[in-house]
Amino acid sequence: MKTPLTAALAAFALLLPARIAPAAVSPERKQAELEAAIAKAADPVAMARAFKLAVEAGRLGFEAGLMQPRDFASPSTPIVGTPFWHSA
């Protein structure tokens, strides 16, 4: 029986990167592992919400896009006030 939760877990399981869930692992196995992680958590509702927020954050990051490539590096922080052991 498919419920909204199992459908969402199945969709999330397909999004897991290969280093977390190798391609040899079936989508059903990934879904079962996610369900177990939620079911065995001390607070299953909070764990399910954490997974939901993780998926949303990942999607927002993907949609935000990458920064433009540059030919050279530039510091993201000012050099003034940098400790002496960080100076070149």
CYANA upper distance limits for C-alpha pairs under 8 A (distance plus 0.5 A):
  2 LYS  CA      6 THR  CA      6.44
  2 LYS  CA      7 ALA  CA      6.83
  3 THR  CA      7 ALA  CA      6.66
  4 PRO  CA      8 ALA  CA      6.59
  5 LEU  CA      9 LEU  CA      6.58
  6 THR  CA     10 ALA  CA      6.51
  6 THR  CA     31 GLN  CA      8.44
  7 ALA  CA     11 ALA  CA      6.77
  8 ALA  CA     12 PHE  CA      6.61
  9 LEU  CA     13 ALA  CA      6.47
  9 LEU  CA     31 GLN  CA      6.33
  9 LEU  CA     34 LEU  CA      7.43
  9 LEU  CA     35 GLU  CA      7.82
 10 ALA  CA     14 LEU  CA      7.07
 10 ALA  CA     27 PRO  CA      7.48
 10 ALA  CA     28 GLU  CA      7.85
 10 ALA  CA     30 LYS  CA      8.30
 10 ALA  CA     31 GLN  CA      5.81
 11 ALA  CA     15 LEU  CA      7.37
 12 PHE  CA     16 LEU  CA      7.40
 12 PHE  CA     31 GLN  CA      8.38
 12 PHE  CA     55 VAL  CA      7.80
 13 ALA  CA     27 PRO  CA      6.77
 13 ALA  CA     30 LYS  CA      5.78
 13 ALA  CA     31 GLN  CA      5.88
 13 ALA  CA     34 LEU  CA      7.79
 14 LEU  CA     27 PRO  CA      6.71
 14 LEU  CA     30 LYS  CA      8.18
 16 LEU  CA     20 ILE  CA      6.95
 16 LEU  CA     21 ALA  CA      6.69
 17 PRO  CA     21 ALA  CA      6.74
 17 PRO  CA     22 PRO  CA      8.09
 18 ALA  CA     22 PRO  CA      4.91
 18 ALA  CA     23 ALA  CA      6.49
 21 ALA  CA     25 VAL  CA      6.97
 21 ALA  CA     30 LYS  CA      7.54
 25 VAL  CA     29 ARG  CA      6.80
 25 VAL  CA     30 LYS  CA      7.39
 26 SER  CA     30 LYS  CA      6.95
 27 PRO  CA     31 GLN  CA      6.61
 28 GLU  CA     32 ALA  CA      6.63
 29 ARG  CA     33 GLU  CA      6.73
 30 LYS  CA     34 LEU  CA      6.80
 31 GLN  CA     35 GLU  CA      6.62
 32 ALA  CA     36 ALA  CA      6.61
 33 GLU  CA     37 ALA  CA      6.67
 34 LEU  CA     38 ILE  CA      6.81
 35 GLU  CA     39 ALA  CA      6.46
 36 ALA  CA     40 LYS  CA      6.32
 37 ALA  CA     41 ALA  CA      6.62
 37 ALA  CA     47 MET  CA      8.44
 38 ILE  CA     44 PRO  CA      5.57
 38 ILE  CA     45 VAL  CA      8.23
 38 ILE  CA     47 MET  CA      6.12
 38 ILE  CA     48 ALA  CA      6.47
 39 ALA  CA     44 PRO  CA      6.15
 40 LYS  CA     44 PRO  CA      7.55
 41 ALA  CA     47 MET  CA      7.15
 43 ASP  CA     47 MET  CA      6.81
 44 PRO  CA     48 ALA  CA      6.57
 45 VAL  CA     49 ARG  CA      6.71
 46 ALA  CA     50 ALA  CA      6.58
 47 MET  CA     51 PHE  CA      6.83
 48 ALA  CA     52 LYS  CA      6.76
 49 ARG  CA     53 LEU  CA      6.62
 50 ALA  CA     54 ALA  CA      6.57
 51 PHE  CA     55 VAL  CA      6.76
 52 LYS  CA     56 GLU  CA      6.81
 53 LEU  CA     57 ALA  CA      6.50
 54 ALA  CA     58 GLY  CA      6.59
 55 VAL  CA     59 ARG  CA      6.69
 56 GLU  CA     60 LEU  CA      6.65
 57 ALA  CA     61 GLY  CA      6.61
 58 GLY  CA     62 PHE  CA      6.67
 59 ARG  CA     63 GLU  CA      6.62
 60 LEU  CA     64 ALA  CA      6.56
 61 GLY  CA     65 GLY  CA      7.28
 75 PRO  CA     79 ILE  CA      8.40
 78 PRO  CA     82 THR  CA      8.21
 82 THR  CA     86 HIS  CA      6.98
 82 THR  CA     87 SER  CA      7.64
 83 PRO  CA     87 SER  CA      7.52
